[in-house]
Amino acid sequence: MTFMTVFDYGTYFVVTFIVSTVFASGGVGSAVALVPIFSMMELPLNLAKTIGLFINSASTIAASTINVRKGLVDFRFALPLVVSVLVATPLLISNDRQPGLPS
């Protein structure tokens, strides 16, 4: 097991900051690019996916907060969408496993 140095943390920070800034300005989650980049930088794939999901969640929360404060959210459109996603997600996740495949 190799330990990460301060240089490694700095490199990951700079890459994450630049990629997240570029992708956030386009309205796309940066995990699309960060997961392969981190994987190529020899970060374990599960850790790279976890970091990408965390960064996407943080970006979504920040953008949503800003848009709500500016009054840019149409709640009459958004609430039914949010409710349907919250109801359907557990159903889709529970059906995700196929018979005969390991969990």
KAURWO-V559145 format. One record per residue. RES is the residue in three letters. SS is DSSP state (alpha for helix, beta for strand, coil for the rest). D_CENTER is the distance of its C-alpha to the mean C-alpha in whole Angstrom. Layout:
BEGIN
[[RES	SS	D_CENTER] [RES	SS	D_CENTER]]
END
This chain:
BEGIN
[[MET	coil	27] [THR	coil	26] [PHE	coil	25] [MET	coil	23] [THR	coil	25] [VAL	alpha	24] [PHE	alpha	24] [ASP	alpha	21] [TYR	alpha	19] [GLY	alpha	20] [THR	alpha	19] [TYR	alpha	16] [PHE	alpha	16] [VAL	alpha	17] [VAL	alpha	15] [THR	alpha	12] [PHE	alpha	14] [ILE	alpha	15] [VAL	alpha	12] [SER	alpha	10] [THR	alpha	13] [VAL	alpha	14] [PHE	alpha	11] [ALA	alpha	11] [SER	alpha	15] [GLY	alpha	15] [GLY	coil	12] [VAL	coil	10] [GLY	coil	6] [SER	coil	7] [ALA	alpha	5] [VAL	alpha	8] [ALA	alpha	11] [LEU	alpha	9] [VAL	alpha	10] [PRO	alpha	13] [ILE	alpha	14] [PHE	alpha	14] [SER	alpha	15] [MET	alpha	18] [MET	coil	19] [GLU	coil	19] [LEU	coil	17] [PRO	coil	17] [LEU	alpha	14] [ASN	alpha	13] [LEU	alpha	12] [ALA	alpha	10] [LYS	alpha	8] [THR	alpha	8] [ILE	alpha	7] [GLY	alpha	5] [LEU	alpha	3] [PHE	alpha	5] [ILE	alpha	5] [ASN	alpha	3] [SER	alpha	5] [ALA	alpha	8] [SER	alpha	8] [THR	alpha	8] [ILE	alpha	11] [ALA	alpha	13] [ALA	alpha	13] [SER	alpha	14] [THR	alpha	17] [ILE	alpha	18] [ASN	alpha	19] [VAL	alpha	20] [ARG	alpha	22] [LYS	coil	24] [GLY	coil	24] [LEU	coil	22] [VAL	coil	21] [ASP	coil	23] [PHE	alpha	23] [ARG	alpha	26] [PHE	alpha	23] [ALA	alpha	20] [LEU	alpha	22] [PRO	alpha	23] [LEU	alpha	19] [VAL	alpha	18] [VAL	alpha	20] [SER	alpha	20] [VAL	alpha	17] [LEU	alpha	17] [VAL	alpha	21] [ALA	alpha	19] [THR	alpha	16] [PRO	alpha	19] [LEU	alpha	21] [LEU	alpha	19] [ILE	alpha	17] [SER	alpha	21] [ASN	coil	22] [ASP	coil	20] [ARG	coil	22] [GLN	coil	25] [PRO	coil	28] [GLY	coil	30] [LEU	coil	26] [PRO	coil	26] [SER	coil	23]]
END
